[in-house]
Amino acid sequence: MPKAGIIYNNVKPIASRIAMELQDKLTTAGWDVISTTSMGGILGYSSPESPVCHTPIDGLTPPGFDSEMRFAVVLGGDGTVLAASRQVAPTGIPLLTVNTGHMGFLTETYVNQLPQAIEQAMAGDFDIEEQAMLTVRVFRGESVLWEALCLNEMVLHREPLTSMCHFEIAVGRHAPVDIAADGIIVSTPTGSTAYSLSAGGPVITPGVPVLQLVPICPHSLASRALVFPDTETVNIYPVNIPRLVMVVDGNGGCYIFPEDRVCLERSRYSVRFIRLQPPEFFRILREKLGWGLPHIAKPTSVELP
């Protein structure tokens, strides 16, 4: 009996309803279906009283989700896709992402196209696109305090109010640099269209083996986004700040103290997205972000030369 999974955002009624309908459809078709919510991929939010809320990377995989699963359907928005990626990346299960949210930049299809998409998935009529992830770890001395998989970006900043922070950052074997800024973003190519784009970083097409480091509002004309090979490990040391907060993929994170070190490196895991048609990244940029649209209106009421 073939096996499939469903991961859905149970906060959204439409996602919960479609998950139940889809489970019935797949079960009737002779599939073994395991359903779970994306809440299991939430990292958890720390507080000053409990600065580290830690679930090991391999501890997020839902029961029953394993390498025998043909595919898993993700029902939700981009946040649900990010959570589901952390849940299944260690298993290598392909994800069919269905947008029930707003932007849906990371999703492959929409609810009204789901019947055809499911038929293709059941028939195995799809391609796989792998996207790199980061392993983010927090060290105190040689002990790992916290770790997580990251598909978009890691952000390190001060709270509760924005103010200048100082970071010592070492990329690979290069000499450490000192950056003064409101915060630091380290992102994957997938995350280049998220927070780092808003902070002035470049868009990087999927599949390019690089990472980028983007200072947030740096106090220097020379501190700008840096793109470097994803074979390089990044180590970040907070300087003269009582406490910083780290957020991964806009989700949970942990507090970072002066004696801590944040280490980022390309993960041995990657997320595998189902593509029902050949990937066309520029089309997605155009549809979601308006990139490449004509910058001059062409009125139909006058004759152009």
Secondary structure, DSSP 8 states (H G I E B T S, - for coil): --EEEEEE-TTSHHHHHHHHHHHHHHHHTT-EEEEEEGGGG-----BTTB-B----GGGGS-TT-STT--EEEEEE-HHHHHHHHHHHGGGT--EEEEE-SS--TT-SEEGGGHHHHHHHHHHT--EEEEEEEEEEEEEETTEEEEEEEESSEEEEE-SSS---EEEEEEETTS--EEEEESEEEEE-TGGGGTHHHHTT-----TT--EEEEEEES-SSTT---EEEETTS-EEEEEES-S-EEEEETTS-EEEE-TTEEEEEEEEEEEEEEEESS---HHHHHHHHH-TT--SS---SSS---
